[in-house]
Amino acid sequence: MDLFDATWTDAAVADTALAVLPVGSTEQHGPHAPLGTDVVTAQAVASAGVDRYDGDPALAPAIPVGVAAEHRQFTGTLWVSEPTFRAYVRETIESLASHGWDRVVVVNGHGGNIDALRELCGTLTREETAYAVPFTWFDAVDLAAFDTAMGHGGPAETSLVRHVRSELVAADRLDDAAAGAAAGWGDWQSGTNLAYDSAEFTDNGVVGDPRASSAELGEQLLGAAADALAELLGAVKTRDVSRPPHR
């Protein structure tokens, strides 16, 4: 059940404790991919995973702004602090739980959100407000099995957007995107990333070669991510979430 499209009376009779909350970011993804890439991909994976799951979880609207100050030098990027982000996601989950949807999978499309979501979901679970777990789609898929890599605005992300919203990808800019891209994320020394902002190591915000992207690859990645999410929903539904006693 898509809460954005449903009436409140439809929502009131939904027979499920499961909810799915997509979370993304509005940030640069090079000259070829939309600022909303992480929202588009999170929404697509969340929707496809719900469709593949044998049940009808409540699908919440996506949260479009996340922890993305690392891209602040690129025009159009929006970001909030980690405390603000955690508070917004927390209160959204609390409102879901108040209606009985107290087992929540947060479907994440942005790497910068990962640490904050893990901490927040753990806190909510320990407080017994809701059993919440974060799911980052590109960590759930074996990208190497598809002979691709994540990067940033790279082949994996670009492929998924080309599959679900092809009109948002400027295919005529892929060569320029590749020309200004970095080979990898960060500037590393002694196991330490010396760079805090992406503008320190990539000229145009891209990491990886988006010319290796395709709608066909995007379809395969979406299928794999949706399968993984559907399996996770099953595990979350049946998990014993009682807390272990003090020892």
N, C-alpha and C positions, 0 to 999 in steps of 0.2 A: 504494500500500500504506500503510494507516494503521498506524503503528508501535504506537500505543496499543492497538489491537485485535489485532494480529498476534502469533503466537508467535515465539520466537527462531528456530525452525527455518524458518518461513516467511520471516523476514527474511534468513536466511543464504543463501537461494537466489534472492533478488531480483536481477534482472539489470539494474542501473541504477547510475549514478554520481551521479544527481540526488537532492537532498533539498530539501524545503520546510519551513521552520521559521516558524510563526506567532508573532508577538510583539505583545503588547498592553499594556494598563495597567488597573489597578483604581482608578478615580477617579470623582469626581462627574461626572454628565452631566445636571444639573438635577433638578427634582422629578419628572420624567416618565420618564426613561430610566435603565437599570440602571448601577450602578457598573462592571459588566463589559462595557460597550458596546464598548470597543476590543478586547477579547478575542473577543467574539462576532463582530464584523465581520471581524477578521483570520482567525479560524478559518473563517468562511463563505467568504471570498474564496479562501483557500488551498485548501480542499476543492473548491470549484467550479472553480478553475483547474487543479488536478490532474486533475479529471474531464474537462475539455475538452482537455487535452494528450494528444497521441497517444503515450502511453508510461505508465509506472507509477512515478513518483518515490516515494521514501520520504517520507511525511508525518509529521513529528514532532509531539508534543504541544505545545500553545501555552505560551509563557512569559507568565504573567498579571500580573506586577508590573514596572513600568518607571520611567522618569524622570518623575516627576509631582509634584514638590514645589510646583509652581505652583498646585496645587489643594488644598494642605494644610489650608486653613481649613474645608473642607467635610468633614463627618464621613463616615468610611468610605473616604476616599482613602488608598491605600497608595503608598509610593514608596521607591526606593533611590537611592543616589548614582550618578552616571555611572560612576565606576570599578567599583563593585559590579555594575552592570548590564552593562557591557562584559565584565567577567570571567565572569559567568554565561553570557552569550550565547556568548562565545568558547569556553568549555569545553564547552558543548553542541555547538557546531559541530565542535570538535576530536574529540569522541566520535563524531559522525556520520562524520567523515573517517576515523577509525580503522577503521570497518567498510567503507570503500570509497566512501561517499557524500561525495565531496570536491568536488562542485559544488553549492553551497547557495544557494537564494534565501530570504532572510528576508522574510516577508510581514508588514509592519508596519501596525498600526491606530492608532498614537498619535503625534501631532506631536512630543511631547517626546522621543521616541526617535530622531528622524531623524538628528541630528548625530552622536550616539554610534554609531549603526549604520553610518553612512558611514565614520567613522574606523576602526571595528573591522574592517569587511569589507575595507577597503583594506589594513590591517595584515596580516590573515590571508593575503590574496592575495600581498602582497609577500614574506611569509615562506614562501610556497608550502606553507602548511599546508592550505589549501583555497582554491578559487576561490569567493568569497562575494560576493553583491550584495544590497543592500537594495531592497525594493519596497514603497512606501507606497501603498496602494490608492487613496486619494483624490487623490493626485498623478498617478496613472496614468490617471485618468478625466477627461474634459473635462466638468466639472460644468455649465458654462454651456450646453453642448449639450442638457442635460436641464432647463434653466431652473431650476437649484437652486444652492445654495451649501453649503459645508462648515460653517462656524461651529463651535460646540461644543455638542453636544446639539441641533444645529440640524436643518434639514430633511433633509440628506443622510444623516447618521448615523442619525437617528431612523427614516428610511424603510427603511434597510437592516435595522435591528433589527426593525421592524414586519413585514418580509417573512420573515425567518428565525426570529425568536423573538417573535411578536406578543404573547405572554402577558407579556413582560417590560416592555412599554411601557404606562404608565398614561395611556390616552387621555383620561381625564376630567380630567387635570391639564395638558393642553396649553395651555389659556387662561392658567392661572397661570404656566406656564413662559414663555410669550411676554411676559406682563406684566412679569416681572422680568428679562428678557433684555437684553443689550447688542446694539447694532446691528453692532458689529465688534470684533475682537480687539485689546485693548490700549488704551493712552492715549498718543497719538503727538504728538511735537513735533520739528520739524526733522529728520524722518526717523528719529527715535529713539523706541522704545517705552519710556516712563517707568515702566511697570508691570511688576513681576516676577511678581505673583500675580494669578490671575483674579478673586479677591475684590475687587481694587481697582477693577474696572470693570464687574462684573456682579453684581447683587443675589443671584441664585439659581444662578449658575454657567453659565447658558445664553448662547450667542452665536448670534443668528439666530432665525428664527421656526419652531419645530417644527410649528406648525399647517399649514404647507405640506407636511408629510410625508405619505406614503402607502405602503402595502405594494406597490402597483403600481410606484411610482417606485423603491422598494427593489429590486424584481425587475430593473428595467432597469439600475440601477447595479451590481448584483451581476453581471449578464451582461457588462457592459462591463469591469468589473474582472477577471472571470474570463478573458475573451478576451485582455486585456492581459497577464495573468500567463502564460497558455498560450504566447503569443508570446515572452515573455521566457524561459520555460523552454527553448524551442527554441533561442534565441540562446545561452543559457548552455551548453547541451549541446554545441553545435558550435563555440564560440569557441576560438580558439587562445590559450591562457592562458600561453604562455611569455613571460617577461619580456624587454623590450628590453635590449640590451647597454649597458654604460657608454659614454659618448661623451666 
